[in-house]
Amino acid sequence: MSESVSDQMDLVVIGGGSGGVAAARRAAKYGARVAVIENDRLGGTCVNVGCVPKKIMWNAASLAHAAEDARGYGFSLAIEGHDWAVLKEKRDAYVRRLNDVYADNLARENVEYINATGKLDGPNRIRAGDRTLTAEHVIIATGGTPIVPDLPGAELGITSDGFFELEALPARVGVVGSGYIAIELSGMLRALGSEVQLFARYDSVLRNFDEMLQQSVIEAMESDGIVFNRRAVPAALEADATGALKLTTGDGQQHGPFDTLIWAVGRIPTTRDIGLETVGVATDDDGFVQTDQYQVTNVPNIYAVGDVSGRVALTPVAIAAGRRLADRVFGNRTGRHLDYRNIPSVLFSHPPLGTIGLTESEARDEFGDDIKIYTSEFVPMFNSFTEHPRRARMKLITAGRDEKIIGCHMIGPGSDEMLQGYAVAIHMGATKQDFDDTVAIHPTSAEELVTMR
């Protein structure tokens, strides 16, 4: 049977997450014939089991903290509990609406959406269900999936995906991990009423973050009543006759009982069974697709964006990389690519934290003694009246005689919102003097960053 015209594309994107959809829509705006192949719900991890539902849960947890804080301002509140089922129903409905928005956006840009499993089937050939597409350009944007460790009884636990399937708030929760997901889920669950224990492999958490942030997060979590278990390497998970879970660690200790145990020990790329070996696309030992600075794999005209590429696993990063790729390939914007330096990042802990640039240890490794550190620690005005005061900490790292800002780290209420503006300034090469010459907005926490001495 001859190939139909509709199956001849300029670009096929395998994966309907944020990065893949962004690249597809941008390419279509340049006039390219584009298809997106996705075998699950559109929006990928972020929309369905990541950023979006997570932020909704964080908002709920923040309201729980606000209800506690209200007493310090003279309010007498009677909280009659929290209805997890109502929140889940509304959250899931919101996510479904976003799935439809993604589909509508693709249709508006004349991008064909194929709900099937995409697989490379030879040079410039892609299988999608019972169809075979051809395309001069292919983007791999299949994202990642949570890791379940290979140890006895691991299947008794759940991952972050399972967290969003919970029909009720578990009373006792163990969380294994020390990264973004472990910290965020622990904080949400604790604020909404769970007893939470966190198990970290090392003495700290967020080990790629500045040490000030690491220690501050631990202090905040312990202040909220989360039990932090250091150097706790999981060895086995088992359930007793009642279904309660107990975690055994490498030192032989048994922890629990728990109603739910969450594995938050990392993610692996979704690169199996998509035909990479058919065309010789190179991956590393962990399965991440290898690319150059232009997102190009070792095979010409095959690209990878987002979590599958093993770069910074953040939704805005995937979107930015995908759009720049489309700009270059279909918009004739030669040299267009994403600069992975100075990417701002926020973690929705309680309180939230934000970070951009080098940590203090990284700065010392790169610049030696040619750096200067500015710090500030205080209780925000809001918390001066609350029964559970939270401290804020900020750090600016500068380098050279002109004191160019090469790192900015903060934790405290509002850090998630205020970092964006400072990130623009730092991306543009701001110096400490530029910050000093900016009039402070008083009284705010943000003013600390332009008044440090």
C-alpha positions in Angstrom: 0.0 0.0 0.0 1.4 3.4 -0.9 2.0 5.9 1.9 -0.7 8.5 2.4 0.1 12.2 2.1 -1.2 12.6 5.7 1.6 10.3 7.0 4.4 12.4 5.5 5.5 14.9 8.1 8.2 17.5 8.5 8.5 16.7 12.2 7.3 13.9 14.4 7.4 14.3 18.2 7.3 11.1 20.3 5.9 12.2 23.6 3.2 14.6 24.5 4.6 16.3 27.5 5.5 20.0 28.0 8.7 19.9 26.0 7.5 17.9 23.1 4.2 19.9 22.8 6.1 23.2 23.0 8.5 22.1 20.2 5.6 20.8 18.0 3.5 24.0 18.3 6.5 26.3 17.6 7.4 24.2 14.6 3.9 24.3 13.3 3.8 28.1 13.6 6.7 28.1 11.1 4.6 26.1 8.7 5.9 22.6 9.4 3.7 19.6 9.1 3.8 18.1 12.6 2.5 15.1 14.5 2.7 14.4 18.2 2.4 10.8 19.3 1.4 10.1 22.9 0.0 6.9 24.4 -1.1 8.5 27.7 -2.7 11.8 28.7 -1.3 14.9 27.1 0.8 17.1 29.3 3.3 14.6 30.5 4.6 14.3 34.1 4.1 18.0 34.9 0.4 18.2 34.1 -0.7 14.8 35.2 1.6 13.6 38.1 4.0 16.5 38.7 4.1 20.2 38.9 0.4 21.0 38.5 -1.2 18.6 41.0 1.7 19.0 43.3 1.2 22.7 43.5 -2.4 22.2 44.2 -1.5 20.0 47.1 1.1 22.5 48.3 -1.6 25.2 48.3 -3.8 23.1 50.5 -0.9 22.4 52.9 -0.1 26.1 52.9 -3.7 26.9 53.9 -3.3 24.5 56.8 -0.3 26.4 58.0 -2.1 29.7 57.5 -5.0 28.5 59.6 -2.5 27.8 62.4 -0.8 31.2 61.9 -4.2 33.1 62.0 -4.4 32.8 65.8 -1.4 35.1 66.1 -3.3 37.8 64.3 -6.3 37.6 66.6 -8.5 35.1 64.6 -10.3 32.4 66.4 -10.7 29.6 63.9 -12.3 26.2 64.4 -10.9 23.9 61.7 -13.3 20.9 61.3 -10.8 18.8 59.5 -9.8 18.4 55.9 -11.7 16.4 53.2 -9.0 14.8 51.1 -11.6 13.2 48.7 -13.0 16.6 47.8 -9.6 18.1 47.1 -8.6 15.1 45.0 -11.8 15.3 43.0 -11.3 19.0 42.2 -7.6 18.5 41.5 -8.2 15.6 39.1 -10.9 17.6 37.3 -8.6 20.5 36.9 -5.9 18.2 35.4 -8.5 16.8 33.0 -9.3 20.3 31.8 -5.6 20.9 31.2 -5.4 17.7 29.1 -8.2 19.1 27.0 -6.4 22.5 26.7 -3.3 20.7 25.5 -5.3 18.9 22.8 -7.1 22.1 21.8 -3.8 24.0 21.5 -2.4 21.3 19.2 -5.5 21.3 17.0 -5.4 25.1 16.8 -1.8 25.0 15.5 -2.8 22.2 13.1 -0.6 19.7 14.8 -1.9 16.1 14.5 -2.3 14.3 17.8 -2.0 10.6 17.6 -3.0 8.7 20.7 -0.7 5.7 20.3 2.7 4.4 21.3 5.4 5.9 19.1 8.4 3.9 18.1 11.3 4.5 15.7 11.1 2.0 12.8 14.1 2.9 10.8 15.6 6.1 9.3 12.9 8.8 9.2 10.2 6.2 10.0 8.0 6.1 13.0 5.4 3.6 14.0 2.2 4.9 15.7 -0.2 2.2 16.3 -1.2 0.8 12.9 0.3 3.8 11.1 3.7 4.4 9.8 4.8 8.0 9.5 7.8 9.5 7.8 9.5 12.7 8.9 12.8 14.5 8.1 13.0 15.4 11.8 12.2 13.5 14.9 12.1 14.6 18.5 12.3 12.1 21.4 10.4 13.7 24.3 9.2 10.6 26.2 10.1 11.9 29.7 10.8 9.7 32.7 9.2 7.5 35.3 9.7 7.0 39.1 12.3 4.4 40.2 11.1 1.6 42.4 14.3 0.1 44.1 15.2 -3.5 43.5 14.8 -4.9 47.0 12.5 -7.3 48.8 9.0 -6.1 49.2 9.6 -2.9 47.2 6.3 -3.4 45.4 4.4 -2.8 48.6 5.4 0.9 48.4 4.2 3.5 46.0 5.9 6.3 44.0 4.9 9.9 43.4 2.5 8.6 40.8 0.8 6.6 43.4 0.6 9.6 45.8 -1.8 11.3 43.3 -3.9 8.1 43.3 -4.4 8.1 47.1 -8.1 8.2 47.9 -7.6 9.2 51.6 -4.9 10.8 53.7 -2.7 8.1 55.2 -2.2 8.5 58.9 1.4 7.2 59.0 3.8 7.7 56.1 7.4 6.8 55.4 9.1 8.7 52.6 12.4 7.3 51.2 14.5 9.9 49.4 16.2 13.3 49.8 15.4 15.2 46.6 12.7 17.5 45.4 9.9 14.9 45.5 10.7 13.5 48.9 10.9 17.0 50.5 7.7 18.3 48.9 5.5 15.3 49.5 6.7 15.0 53.1 5.8 18.6 53.8 2.4 18.4 52.2 1.4 15.2 54.0 2.6 16.5 57.3 0.7 19.8 57.0 -2.5 18.0 56.1 -2.2 15.7 59.2 0.0 12.7 58.5 2.7 11.5 60.8 5.8 11.5 58.5 9.2 10.0 58.6 11.8 10.8 56.0 14.6 8.4 55.2 17.8 9.9 53.6 20.8 7.9 52.4 23.2 10.6 53.6 23.4 13.1 56.4 21.6 15.8 54.4 19.0 16.4 51.7 19.1 18.3 48.4 22.8 17.6 48.2 23.2 19.6 44.9 21.8 22.7 46.6 23.8 25.3 48.6 24.5 24.0 52.1 22.6 26.9 53.7 19.4 25.6 52.0 20.1 22.0 52.9 20.4 22.8 56.6 17.5 25.2 56.5 15.1 22.7 54.9 16.0 20.1 57.5 15.4 22.5 60.4 12.0 23.6 58.9 10.9 20.0 58.4 11.9 18.9 61.9 10.2 22.0 63.3 7.0 20.8 61.6 7.3 17.5 63.2 8.7 15.4 60.4 11.1 12.7 61.7 14.4 12.8 59.7 16.3 9.6 59.6 19.9 10.1 58.4 22.1 7.5 56.7 19.1 5.3 56.4 19.6 2.9 53.4 16.5 0.8 52.7 17.1 -2.9 52.7 13.6 -4.4 52.6 9.9 -3.6 53.0 7.3 -5.9 54.5 3.7 -5.9 55.5 2.3 -7.5 58.7 -1.1 -9.3 59.0 -2.9 -6.0 59.3 -1.3 -4.6 56.1 0.9 -2.2 58.1 4.3 -1.6 56.5 7.7 -1.8 58.1 10.9 -0.7 56.5 14.2 -2.4 57.4 17.3 -0.3 56.8 20.9 -1.5 56.1 21.8 -1.2 59.8 19.2 -3.8 60.7 16.8 -1.4 62.3 13.1 -1.7 61.5 11.0 1.4 61.2 7.2 1.8 61.2 4.5 0.8 61.1 3.4 2.9 58.1 0.1 2.9 56.3 1.9 4.1 53.2 5.6 4.2 52.1 6.6 6.4 49.2 9.7 5.7 47.1 11.1 9.1 46.1 14.6 7.9 45.0 14.8 9.3 41.5 13.5 8.9 38.0 14.6 6.9 35.0 14.1 7.9 31.3 11.3 6.3 29.3 13.6 5.1 26.5 12.9 1.4 26.5 10.9 -0.1 23.6 10.8 3.1 21.5 13.2 1.8 18.8 16.3 3.8 19.7 18.5 0.8 18.9 16.8 0.5 15.5 18.5 3.7 14.3 21.5 3.7 16.6 20.6 6.6 18.9 23.1 6.6 21.8 22.1 6.5 25.4 24.2 6.6 28.6 24.4 3.8 31.2 21.1 5.0 32.8 19.3 5.1 29.5 19.3 8.9 29.0 19.5 10.0 25.4 22.8 11.7 24.7 22.6 15.1 23.0 24.9 18.1 22.2 24.1 21.7 23.1 21.6 21.9 20.3 19.6 18.8 21.6 20.9 16.8 18.6 21.6 13.1 19.2 24.4 11.1 17.5 22.0 10.5 14.6 21.4 13.5 12.3 17.9 15.0 12.5 16.9 13.1 15.6 16.7 15.2 18.8 15.8 14.8 22.4 14.3 17.3 24.8 13.2 17.3 28.4 13.8 14.7 31.1 14.7 12.0 28.6 17.9 13.9 27.8 19.2 13.8 31.3 19.5 17.5 31.6 17.9 19.7 34.2 14.6 18.0 34.9 12.3 21.0 35.1 9.3 21.7 33.0 10.3 25.2 31.9 13.7 23.8 30.8 12.0 21.3 28.6 9.7 23.9 27.1 12.6 26.4 26.5 14.8 23.7 24.9 11.9 22.5 22.7 11.0 26.0 21.5 14.6 26.9 20.7 15.1 23.7 18.8 12.1 24.5 16.6 13.3 28.1 16.2 16.6 26.8 14.8 15.4 23.9 12.7 12.2 25.4 11.2 12.6 29.2 11.9 16.1 29.6 10.4 17.4 31.1 13.7 20.9 29.8 13.4 22.6 28.9 16.6 19.5 29.0 18.7 19.8 26.7 21.7 19.2 26.7 25.5 21.9 27.9 27.8 21.7 25.5 30.8 23.6 27.9 33.0 21.9 30.1 35.6 18.6 28.3 35.5 16.4 29.4 38.4 14.7 26.7 40.4 12.2 26.6 43.2 11.3 23.9 45.6 7.9 23.9 47.2 8.9 23.1 50.8 7.4 24.8 53.8 8.6 27.5 53.6 9.6 27.5 49.9 13.1 27.9 48.6 14.6 29.3 45.5 18.1 29.0 43.9 20.0 30.1 40.9 23.7 29.9 39.9 26.6 28.4 41.8 26.5 27.1 45.3 29.1 28.4 47.7 31.2 25.2 47.4 31.0 25.3 43.6 32.0 28.9 43.6 35.0 28.3 45.8 36.1 25.4 43.5 35.8 27.6 40.4 37.0 31.0 41.7 39.0 30.1 44.9 39.3 33.1 47.2 38.1 35.5 44.5 34.5 35.3 45.8 32.6 37.2 48.5 29.6 35.9 50.3 26.7 38.1 51.6 24.1 36.5 53.9 21.0 37.5 55.8 18.9 35.7 58.3 15.7 37.0 59.9 12.1 36.3 60.9 9.8 37.8 58.3 7.4 40.3 59.7 4.4 38.0 59.0 5.9 35.3 61.2 6.7 37.7 64.0 3.1 37.4 65.1 2.6 33.7 64.6 2.9 30.9 67.1 5.1 28.9 64.8 7.7 31.5 63.5 9.7 30.6 60.4 13.1 32.0 59.7 14.2 33.2 56.3 17.7 33.0 55.0 19.3 34.5 51.9 22.7 34.3 50.4 24.4 36.2 47.5 27.7 34.8 46.1 29.8 37.2 44.1 33.0 36.8 42.1 35.7 39.2 40.8 36.6 42.8 41.5 33.2 43.9 40.2 31.4 41.4 42.4 29.3 39.9 39.7 26.6 37.8 41.3 27.1 34.2 40.4 24.8 32.6 43.0 21.6 33.5 44.8 19.9 31.3 47.3 16.9 31.9 49.5 14.4 30.2 51.8 11.4 31.8 53.4 7.9 32.8 52.6 7.6 34.3 49.1 10.9 32.9 47.9 9.1 31.0 45.1 7.7 34.2 43.7 10.5 36.7 44.3 13.3 34.6 42.7 12.0 35.1 39.1 12.9 38.9 39.0 16.3 38.4 40.5 16.9 35.6 38.1 16.5 38.0 35.2 19.0 40.4 36.7 21.5 37.7 37.4 21.0 36.3 33.8 21.9 39.8 32.5 25.1 39.9 34.6 24.1 42.0 37.5 26.7 43.0 40.1 26.4 43.5 43.8 26.6 47.3 43.1 23.6 46.9 40.8 21.6 45.4 43.6 22.9 48.0 46.1 21.8 50.8 43.7 18.2 49.4 43.5 15.8 51.1 45.9 14.4 48.6 48.4 10.7 47.8 48.7 9.8 48.1 52.4 8.7 46.2 54.4 9.3 43.0 52.4 11.6 40.0 52.6 12.7 40.8 49.1 14.4 44.0 50.2 17.0 42.0 52.0 18.6 41.1 48.7 19.3 44.8 47.9 20.3 45.9 51.4 22.9 43.2 52.3 26.2 44.5 53.6 
